[in-house]
Amino acid sequence: MSDQGSRSVSGRQYPCEICPLRPLPVFRDFEKSELAFVSKFKKGELAVDKGASVLVEGSHNAHLYTVLSGWAFRYKLLRDGRRQILNYLMPGDLIGLQGSVMGEMQHSVEALSPMLLCIFDRESLPELYRNHPGLAYDITWIASREERMLDENLLSIGRRSALERAAYLIAFIGSRARTVGLNGKQNLQIPVTQQHIADTLGLSLVHTNKTIRKLMDRKLILWRDGGCEVIDNQGLKQLAGWEGLGESRRPLI
């Protein structure tokens, strides 16, 4: 991970036993032995500034991370600097698993907001697979879920209209964010720029701006300085022809 924009947090603000994410109904409960292992597996916490790189494509990193708070996005670059955003990351998401299999990262991760990450030692993964089959299944589930989300995104880019694509993307991010409590008591505010939306949907910035205005005219979203405010997530889903996440409880490492 790049040192610029990141700093270790002394000690542990959030030991695994009192993790603020674990009580959320979206996450499955740990067995007692699993919680003890994950607590040992965790090596500390890392604070990341907005705009800092969490992981860089082509790099090797000794750690895995779970997002404890904040937002980020995964992306790839072409040689001329054009960017494709692959997915968005939020609390409970695991970062860096790909590097455990491929040897080096095949994408980059950048913070959309200040973040706090739990740090895990990648060298402990073999012990996880040997001694904790439930957690091993969880890792497999997380990888399969990421594949499913990429399938949905590819379908959207390949077959939905620009308006449907934008509606799907915002509804998708909004639905995920609500499951981990990011909306609070107010309308959800997604900390993205229109350039982020354009780079996710494969549209020009001008086309994206026109599309965003159409969603605003339908009173589905508002666009503010801090990003996109979701007014009617159900309306976005209906416009996109998307039925929703279809998830029950999911793992948290």
Buried (B, 14 or more C-beta within 10 A) or exposed (E): BBEEBBEEBEEBEBEBEEBEBBEBEBBBEBEEEBBBBBBEBBBBBBBBBBEBBBBBBEEEBEBBBBBBBBBBBBBEEEEEEEBBBBBBBBBBBBBBBBBEEEEEBEBBBBBBBBBBBBBBBBEBBEBBBEEBEEBBEBBEEBBEBBEEBEEBBEEBBEEBEBBBBBBBBBBBBBBBBBBBBBBEEEBBBBBBBBEBBBBBBBBEEEBBBEBBEBBBEBEBBBBEEEBBBBBBBEBBBBBBEBEEBEEEEBBBB
